[in-house]
Amino acid sequence: MQRALPFILLVVFLAAARLLGSVSSANLMNFQPLGALFFCGKALFGWRGVIAPALGWIATVAWTSANQGYGWDAQILVPVAGFAVMVGMAYFLKKAPVGKIFLGSLAGAVAFYFVSNSLSWAFDPLYSKTLAGFWQAQTIGLPGYVPSWVFLRNGLLSQAIFSAIYLLACGSLQSRETRVLATQSSR
């Protein structure tokens, strides 16, 4: 149980952050730790690192979607595709230095934004299926909603903050393990 506690706390923290973001979505639009956890988890721990964010997303997707006025249709695949692209990008950074993982994580946030907005443009009948409609989806979005660029800004900001926290925490744990092993071996 003691070994599973950090994992359980991570899933609980993730679910709480998602639920808080959906309740006050006007202020925290797209400000969540999911992208950072998917990207950094995959880059540092392989497929094991994707389990907690996936469970957190699955545990909260029904409530957050309903709270934000979305139903269960093909649109549910939009964030899944975005996260899949991020995880695919992180695959190429396994065993990379922390700085590269951090910068890759920011690139992952941009890729998530581009993929999710492109799919929204493709699926949403309110977007004109022209180059102008595609540009609208990438920049200002639909009239009456928060502009699309706000999602990019908040996504990059949250990706930077949560990736830094994740990477610092993992680095701290690794250095602690190294100190413990060094102490044990010197005995």
Contact map, one row per residue, 1 for C-alpha under 8 A:
1111100000000000000000000000000000000000000000000000000000000000000000000000000000000000000000000000000000000000000000000000000000000000000000000000000000000000000000000000000000000000000
1111110000000000000000000000000000000000000000000000000000000000000000000000000000000000000000000000000000000000000000000000000000000000000000000000000000000000000000000000000000000000000
1111111000000000000000000000000000000000000000000000000000000000000000000000000000000000000000000000000000000000000000000000000000000000000000000000000000000000000000000000000000000000000
1111111100000000000000000000000000000000000000000000000000000000000000000000000000000000000000000000000000000000000000000000000000000000000000000000000000000000000000000000000000000000000
1111111110000000000000000000000000000000000000000000000000000000000000000000000000000000000000000000000000000000000000000000000000000000000000000000000000000000000000000000000000000000000
0111111111000000000000000000000000000000000000000000000000000000000000000000000000000000000000000000000000000000000000000000000000000000000000000000000000000000000000000000000000000000000
0011111111100000000000000000000000000000000000000001000000000000000000000000000000000000000000000000000000000000000000000000000000000000000000000000000000000000000000000000000000000000000
0001111111110000000000000000000000000000000000000000000000000000000000000000000000000000000000000000000000000000000000000000000000000000000000000000000000000000000000000000000000000000000
0000111111111000000000000000000000000000000000000000000000000000000000000000000000000000000000000000000000000000000000000000000000000000000000000000000000000000000000000000000000000000000
0000011111111100000000000000000000000000000000000001000000000000000000000000000000000000000000000000000000000000000000000000000000000000000000000000000000000000000000000000000000000000000
0000001111111110000000000000000000000000000000000001101100000000000000000000000000000000000000000000000000000000000000000000000000000000000000000000000000000000000000000000000000000000000
0000000111111111000000000000000000000000000000000000000100000000000000000000000000000000000000000000000000000000000000000000000000000000000000000000000000000000000000000000000000000000000
0000000011111111100000000000000000000000000000000000000000000000000000000000000000000000000000000000000000000000000000000000000000000000000000000000000000000000000000000000000000000000000
0000000001111111110000000000000011000000000000000000100100000000000000000000000000000000000000000000000000000000000000000000000000000000000000000000000000000000000000000000000000000000000
0000000000111111111000000000000000000000000000000000000110110000000000000000000000000000000000000000000000000000000000000000000000000000000000000000000000000000000000000000000000000000000
0000000000011111111100000000000000000000000000000000000000000000000000000000000000000000000000000000000000000000000000000000000000000000000000000000000000000000000000000000000000000000000
0000000000001111111110000000000110000000000000000000000000000000000000000000000000000000000000000000000000000000000000000000000000000000000000000000000000000000000000000000000000000000000
0000000000000111111111000000000110000000000000000000000000010001000000000000000000000000000000000000000000000000000000000000000000000000000000000000000000000000000000000000000000000000000
0000000000000011111111100000000000000000000000000000000000010011000000000000000000000000000000000000000000000000000000000000000000000000000000000000000000000000000000000000000000000000000
0000000000000001111111110000000000000000000000000000000000000000000000000000000000000000000000000000000000000000000000000000000000000000000000000000000000000000000000000000000000000000000
0000000000000000111111111001111100000000000000000000000000000000000000000000000000000000000000000000000000000000000000000000000000000000000000000000000000000000000000000000000000000000000
0000000000000000011111111001100000000000000000000000000000000001001100000000000000000000000000000000000000000000000000000000000000000000000000000000000000000000000000000000000000000000000
0000000000000000001111111000000000000000000000000000000000000000001000000000000000000000000000000000000000000000000000000000000000000000000000000000000000000000000000000000000000000000000
0000000000000000000111111111100000000000000000000000000000000000000000000000000000000000000000000000000000000000000000000000000000000000000000000000000000000000000000000000000000000000000
0000000000000000000011111111110000000000000000000000000000000000000000000000000000000000000000000000000000000000000000000000000000000000000000000000000000000000000000000000000000000000000
0000000000000000000000011111100000000000000000000000000000000000000000000000000000000000000000000000000000000000000000000000000000000000000000000000000000000000000000000000000000000000000
0000000000000000000000011111100000000000000000000000000000000000000000000000000000000000000000000000000000000000000000000000000000000000000000000000000000000000000000000000000000000000000
0000000000000000000011011111111000000000000000000000000000000000000000000000000000000000000000000000000000000000000000000000000000000000000000000000000001000000000000000000000000000000000
0000000000000000000011011111111000000000000000000000000000000000000000000000000000000000000000000000000000000000000000000000000000000000000000000000011001000000000000000000000000000000000
0000000000000000000010001001111100000000000000000000000000000000000000000000000000000000000000000000000000000000000000000000000000000000000000000000001001100100000000000000000000000000000
0000000000000000000010000001111110000000000000000000000000000000000000000000000000000000000000000000000000000000000000000000000000000000000000000000000001101100000000000000000000000000000
0000000000000000110010000000011111100000000000000000000000000000000000000000000000000000000000000000000000000000000000000000000000000000000000000000000000100110000000000000000000000000000
0000000000000100110000000000001111111000000000000000000000000000000000000000000000000000000000000000000000000000000000000000000000000000000000000000000000000110010000000000000000000000000
0000000000000100000000000000000111111100000000000000100010000000000000000000000000000000000000000000000000000000000000000000000000000000000000000000000000000000000000000000000000000000000
0000000000000000000000000000000111111110000000000000000000000000000000000000000000100100000000000000000000011000000000000000000000000000000000000000000000000010000000000000000000000000000
0000000000000000000000000000000011111111100000000000000000000000000000000000000000000000000000000000000010000000000000000000000000000000000000000000000000000111011001000000000000000000000
0000000000000000000000000000000011111111100000001100100000000000000000000000000000000000000000000000000000000000000000000000000000000000000000000000000000000000011001000000000000000000000
0000000000000000000000000000000001111111110000001100110000000000000000000000000000100110000000000000000000000000000000000000000000000000000000000000000000000000000000000000000000000000000
0000000000000000000000000000000000111111111000000000000000000000000000000000000000000110110000000000000010010000000000000000000000000000000000000000000000000000000000000000000000000000000
0000000000000000000000000000000000011111111100001000000000000000000000000000000000000000010000000000110010000000000000000000000000000000000000000000000000000000001001100000000000000000000
0000000000000000000000000000000000011111111111111100000000000000000000000000000000000000000000000000000000000000000000000000000000000000000000000000000000000000000000000000000000000000000
0000000000000000000000000000000000000111111111111100000000000000000000000000000000000010011001000000000000000000000000000000000000000000000000000000000000000000000000000000000000000000000
0000000000000000000000000000000000000011111111001000000000000000000000000000000000000000011111110000100000000000000000000000000000000000000000000000000000000000000000000000000000000000000
0000000000000000000000000000000000000001111111001000000000000000000000000000000000000000000001100000000000000000000000000000000000000000000000000000000000000000000000000000000000000000000
0000000000000000000000000000000000000000111111111000000000000000000000000000000000000000000001000000000000000000000000000000000000000000000000000000000000000000000000000000000000000000000
0000000000000000000000000000000000000000111111111100000000000000000000000000000000000000001001000000000000000000000000000000000000000000000000000000000000000000000000000000000000000000000
0000000000000000000000000000000000000000110011111110000000000000000000000000000000000000000000000000000000000000000000000000000000000000000000000000000000000000000000000000000000000000000
0000000000000000000000000000000000000000110011111110000000000000000000000000000000000000000000000000000000000000000000000000000000000000000000000000000000000000000000000000000000000000000
0000000000000000000000000000000000001101111111111111100000000000000000000000000000000000000000000000000000000000000000000000000000000000000000000000000000000000000000000000000000000000000
0000000000000000000000000000000000001100110001111111110000000000000000000000000000000000000000000000000000000000000000000000000000000000000000000000000000000000000000000000000000000000000
0000000000000000000000000000000000000000000000111111111000000000000000000000000000000000000000000000000000000000000000000000000000000000000000000000000000000000000000000000000000000000000
0000001001100000000000000000000000000000000000001111111100000000000000000000000000000000000000000000000000000000000000000000000000000000000000000000000000000000000000000000000000000000000
0000000000100100000000000000000001001100000000001111111110000000000000000000000000000000000000000000000000000000000000000000000000000000000000000000000000000000000000000000000000000000000
0000000000000000000000000000000000000100000000000111111111000000000000000000000000000000000000000000000000000000000000000000000000000000000000000000000000000000000000000000000000000000000
0000000000100000000000000000000000000000000000000011111111100000000000000000000000000000000000000000000000000000000000000000000000000000000000000000000000000000000000000000000000000000000
0000000000110110000000000000000000000000000000000001111111110000000000000000000000000000000000000000000000000000000000000000000000000000000000000000000000000000000000000000000000000000000
0000000000000010000000000000000001000000000000000000111111111000000000000000000000000000000000000000000000000000000000000000000000000000000000000000000000000000000000000000000000000000000
0000000000000000000000000000000000000000000000000000011111111100000000000000000000000000000000000000000000000000000000000000000000000000000000000000000000000000000000000000000000000000000
0000000000000010000000000000000000000000000000000000001111111100000000000000000000000000000000000000000000000000000000000000000000000000000000000000000000000000000000000000000000000000000
0000000000000010011000000000000000000000000000000000000111111111000000000000000000000000000000000000000000000000000000000000000000000000000000000000000000000000000000000000000000000000000
0000000000000000000000000000000000000000000000000000000011111111100000000000000000000000000000000000000000000000000000000000000000000000000000000000000000000000000000000000000000000000000
0000000000000000000000000000000000000000000000000000000001111111110000000000000000000000000000000000000000000000000000000000000000000000000000000000000000000000000000000000000000000000000
0000000000000000001000000000000000000000000000000000000000011111111000000000000000000000000000000000000000000000000000000000000000000000000000000000000000000000000000000000000000000000000
0000000000000000011001000000000000000000000000000000000000011111111100000000000000000000000000000000000000000000000000000000000000000000000000000000000000000000000000000000000000000000000
0000000000000000000000000000000000000000000000000000000000001111111111100000000000000000000000000000000000000000000000000000000000000000000000000000000000000000000000000000000000000000000
0000000000000000000000000000000000000000000000000000000000000111111111100000000000000000000000000000000000000000000000000000000000000000000000000000000000000000000000000000000000000000000
0000000000000000000001100000000000000000000000000000000000000011111111000000000000000000000000000000000000000000000000000000000000000000000000000000000000000000000000000000000000000000000
0000000000000000000001000000000000000000000000000000000000000001111111000000000000000000000000000000000000000000000000000000000000000000000000000000000000000000000000000000000000000000000
0000000000000000000000000000000000000000000000000000000000000000111111100000000000000000000000000000000000000000000000000000000000000000000000000000000000000000000000000000000000000000000
0000000000000000000000000000000000000000000000000000000000000000111111110000000000000000000000000000000000000000000000000000000000000000000000000000000000000000000000000000000000000000000
0000000000000000000000000000000000000000000000000000000000000000110011111000000000000000000000000000000000000000000000000000000000000000000000000000000000000000000000000000000000000000000
0000000000000000000000000000000000000000000000000000000000000000000001111111000000000000000000000000000000000000000000000000000000000000000000000000000000000000000000000000000000000000000
0000000000000000000000000000000000000000000000000000000000000000000000111111000000000000000000000000000000000000000000000000000000000000000000000000000000000000000000000000000000000000000
0000000000000000000000000000000000000000000000000000000000000000000000011111110000000000000000000000000000000000000000000010000000000000000000000000000000000000000000000000000000000000000
0000000000000000000000000000000000000000000000000000000000000000000000011111110000000000000000000000000000000000000000010010000000000000000000000000000000000000000000000000000000000000000
0000000000000000000000000000000000000000000000000000000000000000000000011111111100000000000000000000000000000000000000000000000000000000000000000000000000000000000000000000000000000000000
0000000000000000000000000000000000000000000000000000000000000000000000000111111110000000000000000000000000000000000000000000000000000000000000000000000000000000000000000000000000000000000
0000000000000000000000000000000000000000000000000000000000000000000000000111111111000000000000000000000000000000001100110000000000000000000000000000000000000000000000000000000000000000000
0000000000000000000000000000000000000000000000000000000000000000000000000001111111100000000000000000000000000001000100000000000000000000000000000000000000000000000000000000000000000000000
0000000000000000000000000000000000000000000000000000000000000000000000000001111111110000000000000000000000000000000000000000000000000000000000000000000000000000000000000000000000000000000
0000000000000000000000000000000000000000000000000000000000000000000000000000111111111000000000000000000000000000001100000000000000000000000000000000000000000000000000000000000000000000000
0000000000000000000000000000000000000000000000000000000000000000000000000000011111111100000000000000000000000011101100000000000000000000000000000000000000000000000000000000000000000000000
0000000000000000000000000000000000100100000000000000000000000000000000000000001111111110000000000000000000000001000000000000000000000000000000000000000000000000000000000000000000000000000
0000000000000000000000000000000000000000000000000000000000000000000000000000000111111111000000000000000000000000000000000000000000000000000000000000000000000000000000000000000000000000000
0000000000000000000000000000000000000000000000000000000000000000000000000000000011111111100000000000000000010011000000000000000000000000000000000000000000000000000000000000000000000000000
0000000000000000000000000000000000100110000000000000000000000000000000000000000001111111110000000000000010011011000000000000000000000000000000000000000000000000000000000000000000000000000
0000000000000000000000000000000000000110010000000000000000000000000000000000000000111111111000000000000000000000000000000000000000000000000000000000000000000000000000000000000000000000000
0000000000000000000000000000000000000000000000000000000000000000000000000000000000011111111100000000000000000000000000000000000000000000000000000000000000000000000000000000000000000000000
0000000000000000000000000000000000000010000000000000000000000000000000000000000000001111111110000000000100010000000000000000000000000000000000000000000000000000000000000000000000000000000
0000000000000000000000000000000000000011011000000000000000000000000000000000000000000111111111000000100110010000000000000000000000000000000000000000000000000000000000000000000000000000000
0000000000000000000000000000000000000000011001000000000000000000000000000000000000000011111111000000000000000000000000000000000000000000000000000000000000000000000000000000000000000000000
0000000000000000000000000000000000000000001000000000000000000000000000000000000000000001111111000000000000000000000000000000000000000000000000000000000000000000000000000000000000000000000
0000000000000000000000000000000000000000001000000000000000000000000000000000000000000000111111110001100100000000000000000000000000000000000000000000000000000000000000000000000000000000000
0000000000000000000000000000000000000000011111000000000000000000000000000000000000000000011111110000000000000000000000000000000000000000000000000000000000000000000000000000000000000000000
0000000000000000000000000000000000000000001100000000000000000000000000000000000000000000000011111000000000000000000000000000000000000000000000000000000000000000000000000000000000000000000
0000000000000000000000000000000000000000001000000000000000000000000000000000000000000000000011111101100000000000000000000000000000000000000000000000000000000000000000000000000000000000000
0000000000000000000000000000000000000000000000000000000000000000000000000000000000000000000000111111100000000000000000000000000000000000000000000000000000000000000000000000000000000000000
0000000000000000000000000000000000000000000000000000000000000000000000000000000000000000000000011111110000000000000000000000000000000000000000000000000000000000000000100000000000000000000
0000000000000000000000000000000000000000000000000000000000000000000000000000000000000000000000001111111000000000000000000000000000000000000000000000000000000000000000000000000000000000000
0000000000000000000000000000000000000000000000000000000000000000000000000000000000000000000010011111111100000000000000000000000000000000000000000000000000000000000000000000000000000000000
0000000000000000000000000000000000000001001000000000000000000000000000000000000000000000010010011111111110000000000000000000000000000000000000000000000000000000000000000000000000000000000
0000000000000000000000000000000000000001000000000000000000000000000000000000000000000000000000000111111111000000000000000000000000000000000000000000000000000001001100100000000000000000000
0000000000000000000000000000000000000000000000000000000000000000000000000000000000000000000000000011111111100000000000000000000000000000000000000000000000000000000000000000000000000000000
0000000000000000000000000000000000000000000000000000000000000000000000000000000000000000110010000001111111110000000000000000000000000000000000000000000000000000000000000000000000000000000
0000000000000000000000000000000000010011000000000000000000000000000000000000000000000100010000000000111111111000000000000000000000000000000000000000000000000011001000000000000000000000000
0000000000000000000000000000000000000000000000000000000000000000000000000000000000000000000000000000011111111100000000000000000000000000000000000000000000010011000000000000000000000000000
0000000000000000000000000000000000000000000000000000000000000000000000000000000000000000000000000000001111111110000000000000000000000000000000000000000000000000000000000000000000000000000
0000000000000000000000000000000000100010000000000000000000000000000000000000000000001100110000000000000111111111000000000000000000000000000000000000000000000000000000000000000000000000000
0000000000000000000000000000000000100000000000000000000000000000000000000000000000000100000000000000000011111111100000000000000000000000000000000000000100110010000000000000000000000000000
0000000000000000000000000000000000000000000000000000000000000000000000000000000000000000000000000000000001111111110000000000000000000000000000000000000100010000000000000000000000000000000
0000000000000000000000000000000000000000000000000000000000000000000000000000000001001100000000000000000000111111111000000000000000000000000000000000000000000000000000000000000000000000000
0000000000000000000000000000000000000000000000000000000000000000000000000000001001101100000000000000000000011111111100000000000000000000000000000000000000000000000000000000000000000000000
0000000000000000000000000000000000000000000000000000000000000000000000000000000001000000000000000000000000001111111110000000000000000000000000000000001100100000000000000000000000000000000
0000000000000000000000000000000000000000000000000000000000000000000000000000000000000000000000000000000000000111111111000000000000000000010000000000000000000000000000000000000000000000000
0000000000000000000000000000000000000000000000000000000000000000000000000000010011000000000000000000000000000011111111100000000000000000000000000000000000000000000000000000000000000000000
0000000000000000000000000000000000000000000000000000000000000000000000000000011011000000000000000000000000000001111111110000000000000000000000000000000000000000000000000000000000000000000
0000000000000000000000000000000000000000000000000000000000000000000000000000000000000000000000000000000000000000111111111000000000000000110000000000000000000000000000000000000000000000000
0000000000000000000000000000000000000000000000000000000000000000000000000000000000000000000000000000000000000000011111111100000000000100110000000000000000000000000000000000000000000000000
0000000000000000000000000000000000000000000000000000000000000000000000000000010000000000000000000000000000000000001111111110000000000000000000000000000000000000000000000000000000000000000
0000000000000000000000000000000000000000000000000000000000000000000000000010010000000000000000000000000000000000000111111111000000000000100000000000000000000000000000000000000000000000000
0000000000000000000000000000000000000000000000000000000000000000000000000000000000000000000000000000000000000000000011111111101110001100100000000000000000000000000000000000000000000000000
0000000000000000000000000000000000000000000000000000000000000000000000000000000000000000000000000000000000000000000001111111101010000000000000000000000000000000000000000000000000000000000
0000000000000000000000000000000000000000000000000000000000000000000000000110000000000000000000000000000000000000000000111111100000000000000000000000000000000000000000000000000000000000000
0000000000000000000000000000000000000000000000000000000000000000000000000000000000000000000000000000000000000000000000011111111000000000000000000000000000000000000000000000000000000000000
0000000000000000000000000000000000000000000000000000000000000000000000000000000000000000000000000000000000000000000000001111111100000000000000000000000000000000000000000000000000000000000
0000000000000000000000000000000000000000000000000000000000000000000000000000000000000000000000000000000000000000000000000001111100000000000001000000000000000000000000000000000000000000000
0000000000000000000000000000000000000000000000000000000000000000000000000000000000000000000000000000000000000000000000001101111110001101100001000000000000000000000000000000000000000000000
0000000000000000000000000000000000000000000000000000000000000000000000000000000000000000000000000000000000000000000000001000111111011100000000000000000000000000000000000000000000000000000
0000000000000000000000000000000000000000000000000000000000000000000000000000000000000000000000000000000000000000000000001100001111101100000000000000000000000000000000000000000000000000000
0000000000000000000000000000000000000000000000000000000000000000000000000000000000000000000000000000000000000000000000000000000111111100000000000000000000000000000000000000000000000000000
0000000000000000000000000000000000000000000000000000000000000000000000000000000000000000000000000000000000000000000000000000000011111110000000000000000000000000000000000000000000000000000
0000000000000000000000000000000000000000000000000000000000000000000000000000000000000000000000000000000000000000000000000000000101111111000000000000000000000000000000000000000000000000000
0000000000000000000000000000000000000000000000000000000000000000000000000000000000000000000000000000000000000000000000001000001111111111100000000000000000000000000000000000000000000000000
0000000000000000000000000000000000000000000000000000000000000000000000000000000000000000000000000000000000000000000001001000001111111111110000000000000000000000000000000000000000000000000
0000000000000000000000000000000000000000000000000000000000000000000000000000000000000000000000000000000000000000000000000000000000111111111000000000000000000000000000000000000000000000000
0000000000000000000000000000000000000000000000000000000000000000000000000000000000000000000000000000000000000000000000000000001000011111111111000000000000000000000000000000000000000000000
0000000000000000000000000000000000000000000000000000000000000000000000000000000000000000000000000000000000000000000011011000001000001111111111000001000000000000000000000000000000000000000
0000000000000000000000000000000000000000000000000000000000000000000000000000000000000000000000000000000000000000010011000000000000000111111110000001100000000000000000000000000000000000000
0000000000000000000000000000000000000000000000000000000000000000000000000000000000000000000000000000000000000000000000000000000000000011111110000011100000000000000000000000000000000000000
0000000000000000000000000000000000000000000000000000000000000000000000000000000000000000000000000000000000000000000000000000000000000001111111000111100000000000000000000000000000000000000
0000000000000000000000000000000000000000000000000000000000000000000000000000000000000000000000000000000000000000000000000000000000000001111111101111000000000000000000000000000000000000000
0000000000000000000000000000000000000000000000000000000000000000000000000000000000000000000000000000000000000000000000000000011000000001100111111010000000000000000000000000000000000000000
0000000000000000000000000000000000000000000000000000000000000000000000000000000000000000000000000000000000000000000000000000000000000000000011111000000000000000000000000000000000000000000
0000000000000000000000000000000000000000000000000000000000000000000000000000000000000000000000000000000000000000000000000000000000000000000001111100000000000000000000000000000000000000000
0000000000000000000000000000000000000000000000000000000000000000000000000000000000000000000000000000000000000000000000000000000000000000000011111110000000000000000000000000000000000000000
0000000000000000000000000000000000000000000000000000000000000000000000000000000000000000000000000000000000000000000000000000000000000000000110011111010000000000000000000000000000000000000
0000000000000000000000000000000000000000000000000000000000000000000000000000000000000000000000000000000000000000000000000000000000000000001111001111111000000000000000000000000000000000000
0000000000000000000000000000000000000000000000000000000000000000000000000000000000000000000000000000000000000000000000000000000000000000111110000111111100000000000000000000000000000000000
0000000000000000000000000000000000000000000000000000000000000000000000000000000000000000000000000000000000000000000000000000000000000000011100000011111110000000000000000000000000000000000
0000000000000000000000000000100000000000000000000000000000000000000000000000000000000000000000000000000000000000000000000000000000000000000000000111111111000000000000000000000000000000000
0000000000000000000000000000110000000000000000000000000000000000000000000000000000000000000000000000000000000000100000000000000000000000000000000011111111100000000000000000000000000000000
0000000000000000000000000000000000000000000000000000000000000000000000000000000000000000000000000000000000001100100000000000000000000000000000000001111111110000000000000000000000000000000
0000000000000000000000000000000000000000000000000000000000000000000000000000000000000000000000000000000000000000000000000000000000000000000000000000111111111000000000000000000000000000000
0000000000000000000000000001111000000000000000000000000000000000000000000000000000000000000000000000000000000000000000000000000000000000000000000000011111111100000000000000000000000000000
0000000000000000000000000000011100000000000000000000000000000000000000000000000000000000000000000000000000001000100000000000000000000000000000000000001111111110000000000000000000000000000
0000000000000000000000000000000000000000000000000000000000000000000000000000000000000000000000000000000001001100000000000000000000000000000000000000000111111111000000000000000000000000000
0000000000000000000000000000001000000000000000000000000000000000000000000000000000000000000000000000000000000000000000000000000000000000000000000000000011111111100000000000000000000000000
0000000000000000000000000000011110010000000000000000000000000000000000000000000000000000000000000000000000000000000000000000000000000000000000000000000001111111110000000000000000000000000
0000000000000000000000000000000110110000000000000000000000000000000000000000000000000000000000000000000011001000000000000000000000000000000000000000000000111111111000000000000000000000000
0000000000000000000000000000000000010000000000000000000000000000000000000000000000000000000000000000010011000000000000000000000000000000000000000000000000011111111100000000000000000000000
0000000000000000000000000000000000000000000000000000000000000000000000000000000000000000000000000000000000000000000000000000000000000000000000000000000000001111111110000000000000000000000
0000000000000000000000000000000010011000000000000000000000000000000000000000000000000000000000000000000000000000000000000000000000000000000000000000000000000111111111000000000000000000000
0000000000000000000000000000000000011001000000000000000000000000000000000000000000000000000000000000010010000000000000000000000000000000000000000000000000000011111111100000000000000000000
0000000000000000000000000000000000000000000000000000000000000000000000000000000000000000000000000000010000000000000000000000000000000000000000000000000000000001111111110000000000000000000
0000000000000000000000000000000000000000000000000000000000000000000000000000000000000000000000000000000000000000000000000000000000000000000000000000000000000000111111111000000000000000000
0000000000000000000000000000000000011001000000000000000000000000000000000000000000000000000000000000000000000000000000000000000000000000000000000000000000000000011111111100000000000000000
0000000000000000000000000000000000000001000000000000000000000000000000000000000000000000000000000100010000000000000000000000000000000000000000000000000000000000001111111110000000000000000
0000000000000000000000000000000000000000000000000000000000000000000000000000000000000000000000000000000000000000000000000000000000000000000000000000000000000000000111111111000000000000000
0000000000000000000000000000000000000000000000000000000000000000000000000000000000000000000000000000000000000000000000000000000000000000000000000000000000000000000011111111100000000000000
0000000000000000000000000000000000000000000000000000000000000000000000000000000000000000000000000000000000000000000000000000000000000000000000000000000000000000000001111111110000000000000
0000000000000000000000000000000000000000000000000000000000000000000000000000000000000000000000000000000000000000000000000000000000000000000000000000000000000000000000111111111000000000000
0000000000000000000000000000000000000000000000000000000000000000000000000000000000000000000000000000000000000000000000000000000000000000000000000000000000000000000000011111111100000000000
0000000000000000000000000000000000000000000000000000000000000000000000000000000000000000000000000000000000000000000000000000000000000000000000000000000000000000000000001111111110000000000
0000000000000000000000000000000000000000000000000000000000000000000000000000000000000000000000000000000000000000000000000000000000000000000000000000000000000000000000000111111111000000000
0000000000000000000000000000000000000000000000000000000000000000000000000000000000000000000000000000000000000000000000000000000000000000000000000000000000000000000000000011111111100000000
0000000000000000000000000000000000000000000000000000000000000000000000000000000000000000000000000000000000000000000000000000000000000000000000000000000000000000000000000001111111110000000
0000000000000000000000000000000000000000000000000000000000000000000000000000000000000000000000000000000000000000000000000000000000000000000000000000000000000000000000000000111111111000000
0000000000000000000000000000000000000000000000000000000000000000000000000000000000000000000000000000000000000000000000000000000000000000000000000000000000000000000000000000011111111100000
0000000000000000000000000000000000000000000000000000000000000000000000000000000000000000000000000000000000000000000000000000000000000000000000000000000000000000000000000000001111111110000
0000000000000000000000000000000000000000000000000000000000000000000000000000000000000000000000000000000000000000000000000000000000000000000000000000000000000000000000000000000111111111000
0000000000000000000000000000000000000000000000000000000000000000000000000000000000000000000000000000000000000000000000000000000000000000000000000000000000000000000000000000000011111111100
0000000000000000000000000000000000000000000000000000000000000000000000000000000000000000000000000000000000000000000000000000000000000000000000000000000000000000000000000000000001111111110
0000000000000000000000000000000000000000000000000000000000000000000000000000000000000000000000000000000000000000000000000000000000000000000000000000000000000000000000000000000000111111111
0000000000000000000000000000000000000000000000000000000000000000000000000000000000000000000000000000000000000000000000000000000000000000000000000000000000000000000000000000000000011111111
0000000000000000000000000000000000000000000000000000000000000000000000000000000000000000000000000000000000000000000000000000000000000000000000000000000000000000000000000000000000001111111
0000000000000000000000000000000000000000000000000000000000000000000000000000000000000000000000000000000000000000000000000000000000000000000000000000000000000000000000000000000000000111111
0000000000000000000000000000000000000000000000000000000000000000000000000000000000000000000000000000000000000000000000000000000000000000000000000000000000000000000000000000000000000011111
